[in-house]
Amino acid sequence: MRRLAIPMIAAVLIVAGCNGADEETTTAANGDTGQETTSPGQDVLVAQNGDSATVHYIGTLDDGSQFDSSRDRGEPLTFVVGSDQVIRGFDDAVRGMAIGDVTTVRIPPAEAYGEVDTELIFSVPIEEAPEDVAVGDEVLIGGVTTGRVTNVTEAEVEIDTNHPFAGQALTFEIELMTIER
């Protein structure tokens, strides 16, 4: 996919959650990490809001195609549960999991990247687009927003600035590796 720039101004609202809580306790699924583990008979530690959770995951679409995998990258994902650092359905799936638990969850669009918002699809005059713009190109709009070209005519270029997974359900297989409280 090519990246191109379209010279126009667009407003973007990005919401990111942050949590500055200090880490107090670390628990891991196995003893070779040097982190403490729960013993039989002790209460099982489960992920809750404010915990730093480290997970491995594989993400697939309804057609079975894989769109992401922390395992393939060899790099697990760490995030603070309940802090809006990941999509809501993923956060909800991890909350309540114990270390070593594996779950598969299908997340509907409303709990993932939302439904397609037609207000985020617009056209610009062809003169404002690079000469070789084509359907499928990723474009940078006003230096701040990215979008995908969805149609090109002699007069204009249609650009969709929705998230690429807007309107789609996402399925994740998630394994909780560690919890830091």
C-alpha positions as protocol buffer text, in pm:
chain_id: "A"
residue {
  index: 1
  type: MET
  ca { x: 0 y: 0 z: 0 }
}
residue {
  index: 2
  type: ARG
  ca { x: 139 y: 341 z: -96 }
}
residue {
  index: 3
  type: ARG
  ca { x: 132 y: 642 z: 134 }
}
residue {
  index: 4
  type: LEU
  ca { x: 55 y: 978 z: -23 }
}
residue {
  index: 5
  type: ALA
  ca { x: -17 y: 1326 z: 109 }
}
residue {
  index: 6
  type: ILE
  ca { x: -333 y: 1522 z: 30 }
}
residue {
  index: 7
  type: PRO
  ca { x: -292 y: 1897 z: 103 }
}
residue {
  index: 8
  type: MET
  ca { x: -603 y: 1981 z: 305 }
}
residue {
  index: 9
  type: ILE
  ca { x: -680 y: 2053 z: 667 }
}
residue {
  index: 10
  type: ALA
  ca { x: -875 y: 1804 z: 877 }
}
residue {
  index: 11
  type: ALA
  ca { x: -954 y: 1793 z: 1247 }
}
residue {
  index: 12
  type: VAL
  ca { x: -877 y: 1482 z: 1444 }
}
residue {
  index: 13
  type: LEU
  ca { x: -978 y: 1390 z: 1794 }
}
residue {
  index: 14
  type: ILE
  ca { x: -767 y: 1122 z: 1954 }
}
residue {
  index: 15
  type: VAL
  ca { x: -853 y: 999 z: 2299 }
}
residue {
  index: 16
  type: ALA
  ca { x: -590 y: 808 z: 2488 }
}
residue {
  index: 17
  type: GLY
  ca { x: -602 y: 686 z: 2842 }
}
residue {
  index: 18
  type: CYS
  ca { x: -311 y: 709 z: 3077 }
}
residue {
  index: 19
  type: ASN
  ca { x: -256 y: 569 z: 3422 }
}
residue {
  index: 20
  type: GLY
  ca { x: 39 y: 668 z: 3634 }
}
residue {
  index: 21
  type: ALA
  ca { x: -15 y: 410 z: 3908 }
}
residue {
  index: 22
  type: ASP
  ca { x: 300 y: 264 z: 4060 }
}
residue {
  index: 23
  type: GLU
  ca { x: 356 y: -109 z: 4029 }
}
residue {
  index: 24
  type: GLU
  ca { x: 362 y: -297 z: 4358 }
}
residue {
  index: 25
  type: THR
  ca { x: 335 y: -669 z: 4291 }
}
residue {
  index: 26
  type: THR
  ca { x: 431 y: -884 z: 3997 }
}
residue {
  index: 27
  type: THR
  ca { x: 289 y: -1230 z: 3939 }
}
residue {
  index: 28
  type: ALA
  ca { x: 383 y: -1463 z: 3655 }
}
residue {
  index: 29
  type: ALA
  ca { x: 258 y: -1789 z: 3513 }
}
residue {
  index: 30
  type: ASN
  ca { x: 588 y: -1969 z: 3559 }
}
residue {
  index: 31
  type: GLY
  ca { x: 876 y: -1956 z: 3803 }
}
residue {
  index: 32
  type: ASP
  ca { x: 1152 y: -1904 z: 3546 }
}
residue {
  index: 33
  type: THR
  ca { x: 1072 y: -1533 z: 3512 }
}
residue {
  index: 34
  type: GLY
  ca { x: 1194 y: -1442 z: 3859 }
}
residue {
  index: 35
  type: GLN
  ca { x: 850 y: -1311 z: 3948 }
}
residue {
  index: 36
  type: GLU
  ca { x: 634 y: -1442 z: 4229 }
}
residue {
  index: 37
  type: THR
  ca { x: 357 y: -1693 z: 4163 }
}
residue {
  index: 38
  type: THR
  ca { x: 50 y: -1794 z: 4356 }
}
residue {
  index: 39
  type: SER
  ca { x: 64 y: -2129 z: 4534 }
}
residue {
  index: 40
  type: PRO
  ca { x: -207 y: -2396 z: 4543 }
}
residue {
  index: 41
  type: GLY
  ca { x: -462 y: -2303 z: 4807 }
}
residue {
  index: 42
  type: GLN
  ca { x: -396 y: -1929 z: 4771 }
}
residue {
  index: 43
  type: ASP
  ca { x: -643 y: -1697 z: 4610 }
}
residue {
  index: 44
  type: VAL
  ca { x: -589 y: -1674 z: 4237 }
}
residue {
  index: 45
  type: LEU
  ca { x: -475 y: -1333 z: 4120 }
}
residue {
  index: 46
  type: VAL
  ca { x: -696 y: -1203 z: 3838 }
}
residue {
  index: 47
  type: ALA
  ca { x: -654 y: -896 z: 3620 }
}
residue {
  index: 48
  type: GLN
  ca { x: -847 y: -592 z: 3739 }
}
residue {
  index: 49
  type: ASN
  ca { x: -863 y: -222 z: 3661 }
}
residue {
  index: 50
  type: GLY
  ca { x: -529 y: -53 z: 3723 }
}
residue {
  index: 51
  type: ASP
  ca { x: -323 y: -370 z: 3676 }
}
residue {
  index: 52
  type: SER
  ca { x: -55 y: -384 z: 3410 }
}
residue {
  index: 53
  type: ALA
  ca { x: -136 y: -696 z: 3209 }
}
residue {
  index: 54
  type: THR
  ca { x: 95 y: -864 z: 2961 }
}
residue {
  index: 55
  type: VAL
  ca { x: -78 y: -1081 z: 2702 }
}
residue {
  index: 56
  type: HIS
  ca { x: -9 y: -1272 z: 2385 }
}
residue {
  index: 57
  type: TYR
  ca { x: -288 y: -1260 z: 2129 }
}
residue {
  index: 58
  type: ILE
  ca { x: -387 y: -1362 z: 1779 }
}
residue {
  index: 59
  type: GLY
  ca { x: -647 y: -1145 z: 1602 }
}
residue {
  index: 60
  type: THR
  ca { x: -866 y: -1273 z: 1320 }
}
residue {
  index: 61
  type: LEU
  ca { x: -1157 y: -1143 z: 1113 }
}
residue {
  index: 62
  type: ASP
  ca { x: -1486 y: -1326 z: 1057 }
}
residue {
  index: 63
  type: ASP
  ca { x: -1350 y: -1471 z: 732 }
}
residue {
  index: 64
  type: GLY
  ca { x: -1074 y: -1640 z: 934 }
}
residue {
  index: 65
  type: SER
  ca { x: -792 y: -1420 z: 806 }
}
residue {
  index: 66
  type: GLN
  ca { x: -535 y: -1321 z: 1066 }
}
residue {
  index: 67
  type: PHE
  ca { x: -474 y: -946 z: 1093 }
}
residue {
  index: 68
  type: ASP
  ca { x: -233 y: -936 z: 1387 }
}
residue {
  index: 69
  type: SER
  ca { x: -40 y: -1161 z: 1624 }
}
residue {
  index: 70
  type: SER
  ca { x: 187 y: -1072 z: 1912 }
}
residue {
  index: 71
  type: ARG
  ca { x: 316 y: -1430 z: 1896 }
}
residue {
  index: 72
  type: ASP
  ca { x: 430 y: -1390 z: 1534 }
}
residue {
  index: 73
  type: ARG
  ca { x: 618 y: -1074 z: 1636 }
}
residue {
  index: 74
  type: GLY
  ca { x: 759 y: -1249 z: 1943 }
}
residue {
  index: 75
  type: GLU
  ca { x: 655 y: -947 z: 2149 }
}
residue {
  index: 76
  type: PRO
  ca { x: 364 y: -961 z: 2394 }
}
residue {
  index: 77
  type: LEU
  ca { x: 139 y: -661 z: 2453 }
}
residue {
  index: 78
  type: THR
  ca { x: 146 y: -485 z: 2790 }
}
residue {
  index: 79
  type: PHE
  ca { x: -130 y: -242 z: 2886 }
}
residue {
  index: 80
  type: VAL
  ca { x: -306 y: -107 z: 3195 }
}
residue {
  index: 81
  type: VAL
  ca { x: -645 y: -273 z: 3238 }
}
residue {
  index: 82
  type: GLY
  ca { x: -933 y: -25 z: 3235 }
}
residue {
  index: 83
  type: SER
  ca { x: -727 y: 266 z: 3100 }
}
residue {
  index: 84
  type: ASP
  ca { x: -857 y: 278 z: 2741 }
}
residue {
  index: 85
  type: GLN
  ca { x: -517 y: 177 z: 2601 }
}
residue {
  index: 86
  type: VAL
  ca { x: -680 y: -107 z: 2402 }
}
residue {
  index: 87
  type: ILE
  ca { x: -1024 y: -148 z: 2248 }
}
residue {
  index: 88
  type: ARG
  ca { x: -1302 y: -194 z: 2502 }
}
residue {
  index: 89
  type: GLY
  ca { x: -1388 y: -554 z: 2411 }
}
residue {
  index: 90
  type: PHE
  ca { x: -1024 y: -661 z: 2446 }
}
residue {
  index: 91
  type: ASP
  ca { x: -996 y: -484 z: 2783 }
}
residue {
  index: 92
  type: ASP
  ca { x: -1319 y: -647 z: 2902 }
}
residue {
  index: 93
  type: ALA
  ca { x: -1195 y: -991 z: 2795 }
}
residue {
  index: 94
  type: VAL
  ca { x: -871 y: -960 z: 2994 }
}
residue {
  index: 95
  type: ARG
  ca { x: -1039 y: -823 z: 3308 }
}
residue {
  index: 96
  type: GLY
  ca { x: -1103 y: -1120 z: 3535 }
}
residue {
  index: 97
  type: MET
  ca { x: -852 y: -1353 z: 3366 }
}
residue {
  index: 98
  type: ALA
  ca { x: -590 y: -1532 z: 3575 }
}
residue {
  index: 99
  type: ILE
  ca { x: -231 y: -1582 z: 3467 }
}
residue {
  index: 100
  type: GLY
  ca { x: -208 y: -1868 z: 3220 }
}
residue {
  index: 101
  type: ASP
  ca { x: -574 y: -1839 z: 3119 }
}
residue {
  index: 102
  type: VAL
  ca { x: -647 y: -1850 z: 2747 }
}
residue {
  index: 103
  type: THR
  ca { x: -973 y: -1720 z: 2609 }
}
residue {
  index: 104
  type: THR
  ca { x: -1118 y: -1663 z: 2264 }
}
residue {
  index: 105
  type: VAL
  ca { x: -1353 y: -1369 z: 2231 }
}
residue {
  index: 106
  type: ARG
  ca { x: -1544 y: -1225 z: 1934 }
}
residue {
  index: 107
  type: ILE
  ca { x: -1571 y: -850 z: 1977 }
}
residue {
  index: 108
  type: PRO
  ca { x: -1856 y: -674 z: 1794 }
}
residue {
  index: 109
  type: PRO
  ca { x: -1779 y: -347 z: 1613 }
}
residue {
  index: 110
  type: ALA
  ca { x: -1934 y: -135 z: 1891 }
}
residue {
  index: 111
  type: GLU
  ca { x: -1671 y: -268 z: 2135 }
}
residue {
  index: 112
  type: ALA
  ca { x: -1387 y: -259 z: 1882 }
}
residue {
  index: 113
  type: TYR
  ca { x: -1342 y: 28 z: 1633 }
}
residue {
  index: 114
  type: GLY
  ca { x: -1708 y: 120 z: 1599 }
}
residue {
  index: 115
  type: GLU
  ca { x: -1941 y: 117 z: 1303 }
}
residue {
  index: 116
  type: VAL
  ca { x: -1849 y: 292 z: 980 }
}
residue {
  index: 117
  type: ASP
  ca { x: -1919 y: 665 z: 1023 }
}
residue {
  index: 118
  type: THR
  ca { x: -2026 y: 810 z: 688 }
}
residue {
  index: 119
  type: GLU
  ca { x: -1919 y: 1157 z: 807 }
}
residue {
  index: 120
  type: LEU
  ca { x: -1560 y: 1030 z: 799 }
}
residue {
  index: 121
  type: ILE
  ca { x: -1585 y: 951 z: 427 }
}
residue {
  index: 122
  type: PHE
  ca { x: -1544 y: 1250 z: 201 }
}
residue {
  index: 123
  type: SER
  ca { x: -1430 y: 1361 z: -142 }
}
residue {
  index: 124
  type: VAL
  ca { x: -1161 y: 1606 z: -246 }
}
residue {
  index: 125
  type: PRO
  ca { x: -1106 y: 1756 z: -590 }
}
residue {
  index: 126
  type: ILE
  ca { x: -877 y: 1546 z: -807 }
}
residue {
  index: 127
  type: GLU
  ca { x: -647 y: 1850 z: -839 }
}
residue {
  index: 128
  type: GLU
  ca { x: -561 y: 1820 z: -468 }
}
residue {
  index: 129
  type: ALA
  ca { x: -447 y: 1459 z: -506 }
}
residue {
  index: 130
  type: PRO
  ca { x: -116 y: 1327 z: -639 }
}
residue {
  index: 131
  type: GLU
  ca { x: -128 y: 1236 z: -1009 }
}
residue {
  index: 132
  type: ASP
  ca { x: -87 y: 864 z: -950 }
}
residue {
  index: 133
  type: VAL
  ca { x: -339 y: 826 z: -666 }
}
residue {
  index: 134
  type: ALA
  ca { x: -521 y: 491 z: -678 }
}
residue {
  index: 135
  type: VAL
  ca { x: -788 y: 300 z: -487 }
}
residue {
  index: 136
  type: GLY
  ca { x: -631 y: 137 z: -181 }
}
residue {
  index: 137
  type: ASP
  ca { x: -364 y: 404 z: -132 }
}
residue {
  index: 138
  type: GLU
  ca { x: -318 y: 535 z: 221 }
}
residue {
  index: 139
  type: VAL
  ca { x: -313 y: 913 z: 222 }
}
residue {
  index: 140
  type: LEU
  ca { x: -209 y: 1172 z: 477 }
}
residue {
  index: 141
  type: ILE
  ca { x: -459 y: 1456 z: 502 }
}
residue {
  index: 142
  type: GLY
  ca { x: -345 y: 1793 z: 628 }
}
residue {
  index: 143
  type: GLY
  ca { x: -42 y: 1628 z: 782 }
}
residue {
  index: 144
  type: VAL
  ca { x: -244 y: 1478 z: 1068 }
}
residue {
  index: 145
  type: THR
  ca { x: -506 y: 1227 z: 955 }
}
residue {
  index: 146
  type: THR
  ca { x: -465 y: 912 z: 749 }
}
residue {
  index: 147
  type: GLY
  ca { x: -729 y: 770 z: 524 }
}
residue {
  index: 148
  type: ARG
  ca { x: -774 y: 514 z: 247 }
}
residue {
  index: 149
  type: VAL
  ca { x: -865 y: 603 z: -107 }
}
residue {
  index: 150
  type: THR
  ca { x: -1189 y: 419 z: -185 }
}
residue {
  index: 151
  type: ASN
  ca { x: -1277 y: 568 z: -524 }
}
residue {
  index: 152
  type: VAL
  ca { x: -1110 y: 783 z: -792 }
}
residue {
  index: 153
  type: THR
  ca { x: -1301 y: 959 z: -1070 }
}
residue {
  index: 154
  type: GLU
  ca { x: -1197 y: 1223 z: -1325 }
}
residue {
  index: 155
  type: ALA
  ca { x: -1326 y: 1493 z: -1087 }
}
residue {
  index: 156
  type: GLU
  ca { x: -1258 y: 1373 z: -732 }
}
residue {
  index: 157
  type: VAL
  ca { x: -1099 y: 1128 z: -491 }
}
residue {
  index: 158
  type: GLU
  ca { x: -1307 y: 962 z: -218 }
}
residue {
  index: 159
  type: ILE
  ca { x: -1123 y: 909 z: 110 }
}
residue {
  index: 160
  type: ASP
  ca { x: -1236 y: 700 z: 408 }
}
residue {
  index: 161
  type: THR
  ca { x: -1080 y: 813 z: 738 }
}
residue {
  index: 162
  type: ASN
  ca { x: -1260 y: 551 z: 947 }
}
residue {
  index: 163
  type: HIS
  ca { x: -1034 y: 299 z: 1120 }
}
residue {
  index: 164
  type: PRO
  ca { x: -962 y: 14 z: 875 }
}
residue {
  index: 165
  type: PHE
  ca { x: -1153 y: -226 z: 1107 }
}
residue {
  index: 166
  type: ALA
  ca { x: -1458 y: -1 z: 1155 }
}
residue {
  index: 167
  type: GLY
  ca { x: -1775 y: -201 z: 1104 }
}
residue {
  index: 168
  type: GLN
  ca { x: -1601 y: -535 z: 1158 }
}
residue {
  index: 169
  type: ALA
  ca { x: -1616 y: -784 z: 1442 }
}
residue {
  index: 170
  type: LEU
  ca { x: -1274 y: -894 z: 1564 }
}
residue {
  index: 171
  type: THR
  ca { x: -1190 y: -1229 z: 1721 }
}
residue {
  index: 172
  type: PHE
  ca { x: -897 y: -1258 z: 1958 }
}
residue {
  index: 173
  type: GLU
  ca { x: -735 y: -1557 z: 2120 }
}
residue {
  index: 174
  type: ILE
  ca { x: -578 y: -1406 z: 2433 }
}
residue {
  index: 175
  type: GLU
  ca { x: -335 y: -1561 z: 2682 }
}
residue {
  index: 176
  type: LEU
  ca { x: -264 y: -1369 z: 3000 }
}
residue {
  index: 177
  type: MET
  ca { x: 109 y: -1393 z: 3070 }
}
residue {
  index: 178
  type: THR
  ca { x: 167 y: -1160 z: 3369 }
}
residue {
  index: 179
  type: ILE
  ca { x: -10 y: -918 z: 3599 }
}
residue {
  index: 180
  type: GLU
  ca { x: 166 y: -631 z: 3776 }
}
residue {
  index: 181
  type: ARG
  ca { x: -27 y: -459 z: 4049 }
}
